[in-house]
Amino acid sequence: MKRLVISISLCALAFSASAQFKIQSDGKIAIQTTSTVSSPISINSAGSSSYYIYCSNTSGKSGLSLSAIGNSSNTSIYGGSFTSVATSLAIGLKGNASYATKSIGILGNIGNATSGAGVYGTIYGDAGSALPTGSTYAGFFRGNVKATGSIVAGTTLQGALLGESSSSTGSSSGDLSLKSASVIGGLSGLRVTTYQKERPELPIETEEIDLLDGDSSITIKMPEPDIMDEQFYDKNHFALDADRLEEAFPDLVYVNKDGSKVINYMEMIPLLVQSINELSAEVADLKQSGAKAASRGTTGIEDSFTSQNKLYQNTPNPFKEQTIIRFSLADDVKDAAICIFDMTGKTIKKLPISSGMESVSVGGYELGEGMFLYSLIVNGQEIDTKKMVISK
């Protein structure tokens, strides 16, 4: 026993005397340094009392390498595990790179894996359970992501450029493109649908972390969704029918791997502008036609005829279920009708009217969604034309 104690003491003295490895009287370990160290373990440096293990390298070599190779019995392994527990600010891993042509603070690489992410960030405490199978990502984040600066995307930025859509189950209405019809014609046939986002299941497990002193442990509770998450999943969301839109404007619809469709809502803006231009041109033509008709009525008879027969704006407008079109007719009117047209000029419905009547009712289900024109026709003459809108 005495020989063993003497041998250990000699070894300790030998290590202490070595410039490569030294144990100080306070128990701190110094490696490759002759300085009096401040960290419990210091390598090539005096260290710092703020760090448990401190390593400094000025030789141009990399600082630290950790490697873990598992086998068939491992469900998961960590190349390195870092835990930070604090009452104010706790940072699990800090990366800093500077004084280089190109610097990378933290580099993540999944190698030749068929599924995974170079960087996986989550607020729920899971270990990558939300990653889809068969997909790879440079970065995958489960939870809200906020950037205070600009976001630059080399390709498509889904969610900002591409949005949710809905697929119809009805029959196709035929091919409709910019080459064969107006933009208004294509957009007027679209259908707006509502949907709700499926609320994800939150993990309920907890994780115990051993503190450095080994005397106690803490339990981390998985955070609940914040107030914005709660509202997002409780509210209805709106989307266009992707199948209908694809018939009219196929370049606006994209297809995912699973067959679901998304819509490029951003590039619909130029089409909406074009439809407004077309509508403005049609309104201008109608006004010009009305001016020409007024200029021809110089006898006073036509002016009197027009003043006795009037068309009023429908109420309510826009409407969904039903609206009322009011008018007034002269007593000697023999033939009169309210004619409803789509934005291409096609007659959709004709409602015969007569003297003594003051209004007709129109149901939204009779016409469908979109913008329509309606005119008062008396004895074959167009008295006035107005617009009405049927909403979803």
N, C-alpha and C positions, 0 to 999 in steps of 0.2 A: 504493500500500500504506500509506504514511504517512497519507494522508487517511482511509483506512478505519479505521486504528487510532485516529486522533484522533476520528473520528465516534463509534466505539464507546465511547471513554473519556468523551466529552461526554455521551453518552446515559446511561452508568452514573452519572456525576456528577449528572445531572439527576434520575434516579430516586432516587438516594441522598438528594438534597436534598429530595425530595418527602415530605410527611407521609403520603401514601397508599401509597407503595412505597419501601422502603429496604433496601439490602443492607449488612449490617454488615461490619466488617473481618474477622470470623471466618467469613464466608460465610453466616450465617443471614439469612433473608429476613423482613422485617416488613411486613405489609400493614394499612393503616388503623390504625396505632398509632405513637406516638412513643416508646414504651417500648423499652428494651433487651431483646430477646427471648431466650428460652432454648431454644425449639424450632427445628429447622432451618427450618420454615415456620410463622409465627404470624400469625393474622388477628384483628384487633380485640382483641388481648390480648398480654401479655408471654409467654404460653405456659408450657410446662413442659418440663424436660429429660427427663421420662418419656415424652413424646410426640414423634413425628417431625413430625406436622402437628397444629397446635392452633388451633382456631377457637372464639371466644367471641362470643355475640351477646346484647345486652341491649336491643335495639330493638323487641322484640316480634315479629320475623320468624322464620321457620323457619331452622334452622341450615345444613342441607346437602341438596342435591337432586342425585341421580344418575339419568340416564336413558339407556337403550340401546335402540335400535330396529333390529331385524334385517331381513333380506330373505329371499328364497326360497333363497339359498345357505347360510344359517345353519342348522346343526342345533340349536344351543343358544347362548344368549348370557346374560351376567350383567349385571344392573343395577349390581351392585357386588360385589366379591369381597374378603373379609377373611380373612387367615390369621394365626394366632398360633402361634409355636413357642417352647416354654419347657421347662425341666427340672422345674419344680414345677407351676404352674397356668397353663394356657394357655386363654384365652377368645377364641373367634373373633369374637363380636359382643356388645357389652354395651349394653343399653337401660335408661335410667333416666328416669322421669317423676314429678314431684312437685309439690306446692303447687297442685293443681287440684281442681276438683269431681270430675272423673273423670280418671284417669291410665292410660296404656297404655305399658308399657315397650317392647314390640315389636309392631308391627302388620303382619300379612301379609294380602294380598288377591289373589285370582286373577282378579278382574274377571269377564269374561263367558266364561271358558274352560269347555269342556264336561268336561274332566278336570283334576284337579290338587288341590293343597292349599295353603291359606294359609300354613301352616308345615309343613315337612317335616323330621323329625328322624330320623337313622339312625346306627347304630354301625358300619356296614359300609363307609362311604366311597363309596357309590353316589350318583348324582345323580338320584334320583327314579325309579329303575328298578322299584321295587316298587309304584308307584301303579297301581291298576286303571284300565283304560280305560273312560271313560263315567261315572266317579264323581267327585264333588267332596267335599272334606273341609276343614273349618276347620283341622284339625290331623291329620297322619298321621305315625305314629312306627313305625319299623322297628327293633325291639329292645325290651328291657324298659323299662317306664315305671314309675317309683316316685313316690308322693306321700306326704309325711309328714303332711299334713292331710287333711281330708275331700274327697271327690269328689262334686260335685253335678251331676246330669244332668237336663236339662229334659224328656227323653223316655226312651226305653229305653236302659239301660246293658247292652249285650250282653256276654256273657262272665260277668257277675255275676248278672244276672237271667235271661238266656237262655243255654242251653248246647247242646252238641253233641247230635245225635240220630242215629238210624239208621232207614232206611226198609226195611220188610219187602217181600218179593216174593210172599208167600202170599195166599190169598183172604181177603176181608173176612169177619169174623164177625158182621156186622150192626151196626145202630145201637144204641148203649148210652149212656144219659145219666142224669143225676141224677134226671130225672123218671120214668124207667122201671125203675131198679134201684138197689140200695144202692151206696154208695161202695166198699165192699169188693168187690162184684161187678165193678165197673169196674177197680179196681186189680189184682185177682187175675188178670186176663187179660193183663197187660202182660208184655213180654219184655225182658230185659236183654241188651244186646249189647256186645261189646268192639271196639275199633278202635285204630289207631295214627295219630298225627299225621304228616303228610308233612314230612320234613326239608327246609327251603328250601335252595336252592343259593346258596352264598356267592360273591360276586365275587372273582376272582383277580387282577384288575388292580391296579396300584399307581399312585401319583400322585407326581409330582415337583414340589417347591415351590422356587422360586428365593428364596434369602435376600436380604435387603436390600443386602448388600454386592456381590451379583452374582458372587461368586467360587466359590460352591459350592451344592449342592442336597442335599436329603434325600429319602428314600423312605419313604412312610407305608405300613405293613403293615396289611391289613384284619384286624380282631380276629376270633378264633374264638369260637363260642358259649361262654358260661360253663358252670359245672358244673350249674347248674339247667336250662339249655337241653338239655344232653346227657341228663340224666335224663328230662326231659319227652318227648323224642323217642324214647327207648329203651323207656319203660314203656307198658304197655297202658292204655287209657282206657275208661271205662264210660259207656254211654248207654242210654236207653230207646228202644224202637222207636216212632218218631214216628207212623207210620201206625196202629198199634194204639192208641196213646194218643189220637190224633185221633178215632177212632171213639167212644171213651168220653167224652173231655173235649176237644172241639174248641177251646175257648177257651184251652187251654194250648199250642197249637201255632201257630207263626208260619212264614211262607213267605218266603224271600229272593227276590231278582230272578232268580237262576239256578235257582229251583225247589227248592233244598235247604231242609230244614225244621229249625227250632230249637225248643227246648222251654223254657217258663217253669218252671224247676225250683223257683224260690222260691215260687210260688203253689201248688205241689203240697203244701207243708207243711200248710196247713189241711185238705186232703183226707186226708192221712195221719192227722192228729189225729181227723178225723171217722171214719175207718175204725177207729181204736183204740176210739173211743166205741161204735161199732156192735158191735165184737167183744166189748167188755166187757159190753154189754147182753145179747148172746147167751149169754155164759158165765154171767151172772147168772140168765138164764132156765133154763139147764140145771141150775144148782145148785138153783134153786127147785123144778124138776120132780123132781130127785133127792130133795130134802127131803120133798116131798109123798109120793113113793113110799115113802120110808123110814117116814113116819108111818103109812102104811096097813099096813105089815107088822108088826102087833102080836102075831100068834099065835106068833111064834118060828120057824114053819116057813119063812116067807119069809126071815127073817134067816139061818137056817141055809143056805137055798138060795143066797142071795147070797154068803155067806162061802165056800161051796164052789166058786163060779164067779167067777174074778177076771180082770181085764184089766190088763196092765202097759204102761208107756210104751215106745213103739217106740225101737229103737236101730239106727243113730245117728239123731239128730234135732237139727237139720235134716239132710237127706240129699240126695244128687243122683242116685245110680244105684240104690241098693237099701237097704231097711231091713227089720228083723225086728220083727214084732208078737208078743209072747209073752202067753200066757193059761194059765189052769188051769180044768178042767171036772170037774164031779162025774161019778161013774161011771154014774148013771142018766139022763144027758142024752140026749134023743131028737132034738132039733132045735136046732142052734146055728150061728151064722155071725158073721163079722166084716164089718160094713157100713161103707163109707167114703162120707162125704158132703162136698160142697163147702160153702162158708160161707153159701150161701143155703138149705141143707137138702136139696138135691137128691142122691139116691143115685147115686154114681158107680160103685161096684163092690161086689159081695157075694161073700164067700169062705166057702163052707160048711166047717164044722169038726165034729169029733166027739171023743168021749171017747178019751183016749190020745194025742191030739195036744197039742203044747205051744206051737207057733208057726206062723206063716205068713210068707212073704216077699212084699214088695211092691216092684215096680220103679218108679223115678221116671218112666220113659218111659210107663207105663200111665196116669198121671194128669196130667202136665204140672206146670208151676211153680205155686207158691202155697201157701196154708194150707188144711188139710183137717181134718175131724173123723172119728174112727173109733169105733165102738161094738161092744160084745160083746152079742149078742142070744141068749138061751137060752130055749127053749120059748116064744118070742114075747114075752119080757120083756127090757127093756133093763137090763143089769147095770151097765155103766159106759161113759163116753165120755171120750176124750182127744183132744188135738190133735197134728198132725204138720205139718212144713213141708218142702216140696221146693224146693230152691234151684237156680239156673241152673248 
